Amino acid sequence: AGNRANATIGRALRLVIRNIGGAKTGGVERSTLGNPMKFTMCFAENEEVSPWEPLHVERGFEPEDSVVTIFAMTGGPVHLVDQTSRKPDQIAGSLGQGLESVFLPKLHNLPVDALLVVCPEHIKTMTRDGDYSKDRLRDRIQAVTSRPLSEMVQNDQSGAGISVADADKMGPEKLALLAPKFAGKEYIHIVVAGGEAGKFSSAFHGWSTGAAGSISVSRKIYLG
């Protein structure tokens, strides 16, 4: 964000959704609240400082290709602040804990996209002892967010989660099983972006993914 091109790309997409897709308020558009991303939200990866393949290369494009990827996001950017961790797994753990709030901290095993934006200072700490791959970060996120199913049962604090009746049928042994935040690590999308001063990463919360939800799309930009 922060320049005219980014605003133009986001705004153009929104006009396509509204005028071609018919997403107008009271019709196809049935969002409860919405968010400012409905106007525009667009940013570029900081490939110069990233030790990883950019997202478009992960998705099968050539490194030199210019590619735009579109996600259906329900919230963000949510600040993930850790200024004191000095070990790679500590930073990765903090980023994982920051993703607990997707949908609701109590809800786990979600088939929901999340876009994790790692800032340059965090990535420097994460890779200070050598390579720290995206897959390793995804595994770390799944590990630190794993909770026993017993913590997801409806209670007086929150009526969200597993019903008491279903919990009774499951029994103590099954309720002791751990469930990570996401139904699979493929739902965790990771990029490096932002300026090089400040230990402030961010997360964007997505929507249900698949046949009954939304699927992110990447398309190559043809110039000339």
Secondary structure in CASP SS format (residue, H / E / C, confidence):
PFRMAT SS
TARGET T0000
AUTHOR 0000-0000-0000
METHOD secondary structure of the structure
MODEL  1
A C 1.00
G C 1.00
N C 1.00
R H 1.00
A H 1.00
N H 1.00
A H 1.00
T H 1.00
I H 1.00
G H 1.00
R H 1.00
A H 1.00
L H 1.00
R H 1.00
L H 1.00
V H 1.00
I H 1.00
R H 1.00
N H 1.00
I C 1.00
G C 1.00
G C 1.00
A C 1.00
K C 1.00
T E 1.00
G C 1.00
G C 1.00
V C 1.00
E E 1.00
R C 1.00
S C 1.00
T C 1.00
L C 1.00
G C 1.00
N C 1.00
P H 1.00
M H 1.00
K H 1.00
F C 1.00
T C 1.00
M C 1.00
C C 1.00
F C 1.00
A C 1.00
E C 1.00
N C 1.00
E C 1.00
E C 1.00
V C 1.00
S C 1.00
P C 1.00
W C 1.00
E C 1.00
P C 1.00
L H 1.00
H H 1.00
V H 1.00
E H 1.00
R C 1.00
G C 1.00
F C 1.00
E C 1.00
P C 1.00
E C 1.00
D C 1.00
S C 1.00
V E 1.00
V E 1.00
T E 1.00
I E 1.00
F C 1.00
A C 1.00
M E 1.00
T E 1.00
G E 1.00
G E 1.00
P E 1.00
V E 1.00
H E 1.00
L E 1.00
V E 1.00
D C 1.00
Q C 1.00
T C 1.00
S C 1.00
R C 1.00
K C 1.00
P H 1.00
D H 1.00
Q H 1.00
I H 1.00
A H 1.00
G H 1.00
S H 1.00
L H 1.00
G H 1.00
Q H 1.00
G H 1.00
L H 1.00
E H 1.00
S H 1.00
V C 1.00
F C 1.00
L C 1.00
P C 1.00
K C 1.00
L C 1.00
H C 1.00
N C 1.00
L E 1.00
P C 1.00
V E 1.00
D E 1.00
A E 1.00
L E 1.00
L E 1.00
V E 1.00
V E 1.00
C C 1.00
P H 1.00
E H 1.00
H H 1.00
I H 1.00
K H 1.00
T H 1.00
M H 1.00
T C 1.00
R C 1.00
D C 1.00
G C 1.00
D C 1.00
Y C 1.00
S C 1.00
K H 1.00
D H 1.00
R H 1.00
L H 1.00
R H 1.00
D H 1.00
R H 1.00
I H 1.00
Q H 1.00
A H 1.00
V H 1.00
T C 1.00
S C 1.00
R E 1.00
P E 1.00
L H 1.00
S H 1.00
E H 1.00
M H 1.00
V E 1.00
Q C 1.00
N C 1.00
D C 1.00
Q C 1.00
S C 1.00
G C 1.00
A C 1.00
G C 1.00
I E 1.00
S C 1.00
V H 1.00
A H 1.00
D H 1.00
A H 1.00
D H 1.00
K H 1.00
M H 1.00
G H 1.00
P H 1.00
E H 1.00
K H 1.00
L H 1.00
A C 1.00
L C 1.00
L E 1.00
A E 1.00
P C 1.00
K C 1.00
F E 1.00
A C 1.00
G C 1.00
K H 1.00
E H 1.00
Y H 1.00
I E 1.00
H E 1.00
I E 1.00
V E 1.00
V E 1.00
A C 1.00
G C 1.00
G C 1.00
E C 1.00
A C 1.00
G C 1.00
K C 1.00
F E 1.00
S E 1.00
S E 1.00
A E 1.00
F E 1.00
H E 1.00
G E 1.00
W E 1.00
S E 1.00
T E 1.00
G C 1.00
A C 1.00
A C 1.00
G C 1.00
S E 1.00
I C 1.00
S C 1.00
V E 1.00
S E 1.00
R E 1.00
K E 1.00
I C 1.00
Y C 1.00
L C 1.00
G C 1.00
END
